[in-house]
Amino acid sequence: MQPIATPFRRLRWMLPSLMSCLLWTSLSLPAVAEQPNVLFISVDDLNDWIGCLKGHPQARTPNIDRLAESGMLFTNAHCGSPACNGSRSAIMSGQPAYVSGMYDNLQKMRSVMPDAELIPKYFSKHGYWSAGSGKILHYIIDAQSWDDYNPPKETEDPFPRTLYPEQRPVSLPRGGPWQYIETDWGGLDATDEEFGGDWLVSKWIGEQLSREHDQPFFLACGIYRPHEPWFVPQKYFDQFPLDEIQLPPGYAADDIDDLPPAGKKLARNRYFAHIQNEGQWKKAIQGYLASIAFADAMVGRVITALEEGPNNDNTIVMLWSDHGWHLGEKEHWQKYTGWRVCTRVPLIVRVPQGTTGLEQGTQPGSVCQAPVSLVSLYTTLIELAGLPAKASLQEPSLVPLLKDPQSTWPHMAVTQLMSPENYSVSGPRYRYIHYANGDEELYDIETDPYEWNNLAGDPKFAEPLTRLKQHGPKDPAKFVPPAPSSLTKLKWHPAGSAAVPASNPDGNRFNVTFSNQSGQPVKMFQSLGDQAPQPFGVLESGWSKPQLTRPGTVWLITDLDDQPLGHFVVGDRTAQAVIPKR
């Protein structure tokens, strides 16, 4: 009689086969991708003067070029705003200025966007260690968004100690109160370490990249050069002999002749004329090239630390600049414009194989010519890291282009200027600029990369103009003026502490908010030197009022009996003038 085979006895005989099957199945399943780290590198005020973008034939950026060769270079990337505050706030929040209302350098991010969840905070919420060093936001750290920072996040000062000349200006005399005091340049007798600044940023970032971490990291590295002032160690100036300096390839003497009135007004500014009059144009270009070379060396330190450390195989690298920079093109100096020299920026992305959102990684040396916006970086990072989608982010992810740079891309890149109705739109071939008064510009970048020929009035180009215009902001957010308390404070000179100088108004008009905290009504006057001061009424105690004024204007404050209390000298930007209690 055969024994009855119970279920248990049958299971005993089946166990070896089951275990073998389970083992084979586990070996056959694809490995679960580890969450990638992120190295987020910002280089301040860097236009396309890098080797791989060929913006200037003398630019020396071997480290940035090496990074581009190892990842994907975007040749048609544009900033969300042509100024530090608007651009950086848009990148870090994922909200373009025409959505957030964050247009101007004078606005405060947390006043305009009190509830914005920045990239590092979102990553921290999903298991990352978020840390940074240097300038990532506009002269703030925003401590609430970071786990760690250098300098310490509680200081809200992102700049480590930096060596500057004791006596300034070094090269460019101030042309008047309208001139930004940092517009100056020169080589320093110092080593990189003695200079500090970005060297200290790269040192701290390098230390984080050189050690193992028990959780994935989002690490932001803010390189400040080539932001003004262009003071770096002399060895970087020596790379660019002054007698060999070449002018910007995009400069043309008659470039603004075909611009509409609004374009001409934005183009020509005092800086370029002043620099030419002082014979400093080539010296300034030398200073910019030297500062770029220094910044590139600091980027090289960071990339080398990553590649020689334990995190290289699982770290996404993104390198970007917040906006470009004019060095005489369109008779303009600085930024704030909608032209390509100011909106087009370096953008390099390197994604290692096995990354959650891009298993194959980026193809080394790949190039993408699609028009993309830096505001897309937030969405892109979320997808690459495999984090939950964030509903408030509307900008398209760049992951489809990272997979295939030739893939269909229906989007345009919008750059919002300093007010709601001023913007530019960059497409695959054409660029469109719109001004608040209705003036327009259109350029064919394929045949005219320096935007020398405005096609907006040519009927043959009506179709691309209309098409790009349709991609402009619809119902843009209103501009919210900065609260007076958040503005730069003018220095108060009490009566008797210094002679009251005569006003020397020079520059465009803007508002200064006078706040009377003296505890008594006061009178306001413009000082006119030998002439009687010009009265501007009474300001009651506790009251504030905006007053249109110009750089170099001197405002005299008296009591109601005309006894002097003190005076202010207006600087180069909107400010608050606080009349203190006696």
C-alpha positions, 0 to 999 in steps of 0.5 A: 500500500502506497503512503498518501502524499500529503501537501506538506510532503509534496512541498518538501520535494518541490522546495529545491525547484522553487528556490532555484526558480526564485534565484533565477528570477531575481538574477533576471530582473533589472537592477533597481536604479540608485537615486542619483546625486546632483552637482549643480554649477552656476557661473555668474554673468557668463555669456557664450565666451567659452571654447565650445560655444565659440563666443570669442576666439580668445576665450580659454575654458578647457575645463568647461569644454571638457565637461561638454565633451563628456555630456550634452551641450545645449547651443540654444539655451536662454535665461528666463530673465537677463538679470541675476535676481529674476533668472536665479529665482526662476531657475530655483523655483521653476516659475518664470518671471511672467508667472511669479512677478519676480522681474527686478533685481530690487525685488526680494524673492521671499516678498514676491514668492513667500511660499515658493519651494526651491529645488534644494528643499524639494530634494530634501523632502524626498530624502536628499541632503541639500547643500551649497556654497557661493552665489546661487540666489541673488545675494541671499542664501534662503536658509530655509531651503538648505540642509547645509551651506558654506558660509553658514546659511544663518548668515544669509551671506553666500560669499566667503572672504575675497581679496580686493584692492585696498584703493579703488578704482584701479582701472576705470574712474567713476564717470558719475554717481550713475556708475555701478561701483563694481565696474572695474578690473585689474590683476592681483598679486595673489595666489588663488588661495590668497584670493579666496572667493570662488577658490574657497567655494570650490574647496568646500564643494570639492570636499563634499564630492570627495567623501562618501554620503549615506544619502543622495545629495543635491550640491549647488556650487555658485562660482561668482566670476566673471561677475564684476568686479573683474579682479582675479590673480595676475596670472589669469590676466597674463594669459591675454596680452593686452596688445593681442586682445580682440574686440567682441565678434558681435560688435558693429559700429552701426548696429543700432541704426535699424532698431525701433525707438525702444530698442535704441533706448535700451541699447545705448548706455553710458557705460560703453561710452565712458569705457571708450572715452577712458581708453579701457575697452580692450583692458575691460575685455582682458578683465572679462576673459581673465575672470572667465579663465579663473572661473573655469579653473575653479570649475575644473577643481570641482569636476576633478574632485568629483571624478577622483572621488567616490560619487562620480558614477552616480552624479548628474552634473548641470552647468549653467550661467544666469544670463549673458553680458554685453561688452559693447555689442549694440553700444551696450555694457552689462545686461538687462536686454533681450538680445541674444548676447544677453539671453543665450547662456552656456548649459551643459548636462552630464547624466551617468548611465543607470540614472533613474530617469535616463537609464542610458545616460547622456551621449558624450560630446552630444549637442542639442540645438533646440531652444530651451529655457533654464527655467526647465532645469527644476522639472528636468532634475525631478524627472532624472532623479525619479522624484514625484512630479510637482504640479506647480511646474509648467516648464517642459522637462529637457529629458526627451532632448537628453535622450535624443537631441533631435527629438521633436521639440515644439517649445520656445524659450521666453526671456522676460525683461524687467517689466511684464510687457517686455520680453524675447522669444527664441526659436530654432532659427528666429528670435523675436523681441517685444517692447511694452510700447509695441515696438518689435525686432526679429532676427534670423539667427541662421544667417545673422547670429549677431542680430545685426539686421532687424527683419521686423518690418519686412513683410517677407518675415511676417509669418515667423514674427507672428509665430514667435509672438504667439509664444510670448507671455499671456496675461503676465503677472503684475510687477510688485514694487519692492517694499521700501524696508527691503531697499538699500538704505542711503547713508544719513549725514547728520547736520554738522558731520559734513558740509552739504554738497551741491546736487550733481544729478546725472542719470535716469530718474527713479524713486527714492522712498523717504521715511521720516522716523525722526519723531517730528515733521520735517522739510525736504529740500534739494541742495543747489550749492550756491543757490537757495535749496529747492523746497519739496514740502513737509514729510510728517512724522511716521510717514513715507513717500516715494520721490522721483530723483536722479543719481547725485542729487543731494536732499537736505532735511530740516525741521519746520524752523529750517534748522538743518537735520542732515542730508542724503546723497542719492546713489545709482539705484532705487533706495530708502532714505530713513530720517532717524530719530534725533 
